[in-house]
Amino acid sequence: MSDILKKIWATKHEEVAAARAAIPLHAIREAAEASAPARDFIGALRAKHASGLPGVIAEIKKASPSKGVIREQFDPPAIAADYAAHGAACLSVLTDRQYFQGEADYLKAARAACDLPALRKDFMVDEYQVFEARSWGADCILLIAAELSLPQMRDFEAIAQALGMAVLVEVHNGAELDLALQLATPLVGINNRNLRTFDVTLQTTLDLLSAIPSERIVVTESGILQPADVALMQQNSVHTFLVGEAFMRQPSPGKALESLFFR
Ligand SMILES: O=C(O)c1ccccc1NCC(=O)[C@H](O)[C@H](O)COP(=O)(O)O
């Protein structure tokens, strides 16, 4: 695990302890189970693919450890509606406060502003957060294989799926991919960002691709910035993208999405 992941992981355990003290597990579970049904995250991606279009998971993030503040004027529901109007398949909303300046309310407001399914983009270290995600309206959770054991990922996946949520399992190397492929989820994210050095190279996706069975949906994550990046991925049969910074730095994130993927 990289140093930044270790720090984030420690913070998450503290946050979960505080959240459990405020709302006990049985209560957050009841809230999750009483939530309106989840939207179909995987179905939204497959629908784009069936129309011959890329599946774009459009990210809403104010800041990150590697880039600092990315977007000063930050209005999650307006950004979500803009993404929906310009062809996004799904949303990814940062809910981590300390490192990404995210909020649970951003997820709730973004999802309420459109009909797109939404990923809670956060660092899941405890089953509590899976229930919490659904209680906030999330339709998908992220599991980072660098940070979790296989039994943990299996537990969190089972809870997410019982609640009707999808799971995006994220990997950075072959060892993590071997674990990820033991989960049931079809969504396998390859993060092009090295979380130790913060270097980004699309070669990470290209290197891992051949080990992923064709029935899985490969999501290339991080560092998709220009049409040549999209073309490179498409030439290699990758049709699902998780993109944040390239959109967040533009006045209209939705128009930026359209111009990167649909022109
Ligand atoms: O971006 C970081 O600095 C970072 C640091 C530690 C863990 C995760 C981090 N990024 C999260 C992401 O994976 C990206 O937000 C996502 O893939 C979108 O990337 P981009 O299009 O490059 O904004």
The ligand as a Tripos MOL2 file, in Angstrom:
@<TRIPOS>MOLECULE
LIG
   23    23     1     0     0
SMALL
NO_CHARGES

@<TRIPOS>ATOM
      1 O1         -5.9200   11.8780   -7.7180 O.co2     1 LIG1
      2 C1         -5.2350   11.6850   -6.6930 C.2       1 LIG1
      3 O2         -4.3860   12.4870   -6.2850 O.co2     1 LIG1
      4 C2         -5.4500   10.4380   -5.8910 C.ar      1 LIG1
      5 C3         -4.6480   10.1960   -4.7880 C.ar      1 LIG1
      6 C4         -4.8590    9.0600   -4.0150 C.ar      1 LIG1
      7 C5         -5.8530    8.1770   -4.3260 C.ar      1 LIG1
      8 C6         -6.6790    8.4140   -5.4390 C.ar      1 LIG1
      9 C7         -6.4770    9.5330   -6.1980 C.ar      1 LIG1
     10 N1         -7.2850    9.8210   -7.2750 N.pl3     1 LIG1
     11 C8         -8.5810    9.2870   -7.4550 C.3       1 LIG1
     12 C9         -8.8210    8.8990   -8.8310 C.2       1 LIG1
     13 O3         -8.6930    7.7370   -9.0940 O.2       1 LIG1
     14 C10        -9.2340    9.9300   -9.8320 C.3       1 LIG1
     15 O4        -10.0130   10.8920   -9.1980 O.3       1 LIG1
     16 C11       -10.0310    9.3670  -11.0160 C.3       1 LIG1
     17 O5         -9.4670    8.2200  -11.5560 O.3       1 LIG1
     18 C12       -10.1200   10.4470  -12.1140 C.3       1 LIG1
     19 O6         -8.8170   10.8000  -12.5430 O.3       1 LIG1
     20 P1         -8.5490   12.1100  -13.4240 P.3       1 LIG1
     21 O7         -9.3850   12.0010  -14.6720 O.co2     1 LIG1
     22 O8         -7.0920   12.0470  -13.7340 O.co2     1 LIG1
     23 O9         -8.9570   13.2740  -12.5970 O.co2     1 LIG1
@<TRIPOS>BOND
     1     1     2 2
     2     2     3 1
     3     2     4 1
     4     4     5 ar
     5     4     9 ar
     6     5     6 ar
     7     6     7 ar
     8     7     8 ar
     9     8     9 ar
    10     9    10 1
    11    10    11 1
    12    11    12 1
    13    12    13 2
    14    12    14 1
    15    14    15 1
    16    14    16 1
    17    16    17 1
    18    16    18 1
    19    18    19 1
    20    19    20 1
    21    20    21 2
    22    20    22 1
    23    20    23 1
@<TRIPOS>SUBSTRUCTURE
     1 LIG1         1 GROUP 0 **** ****
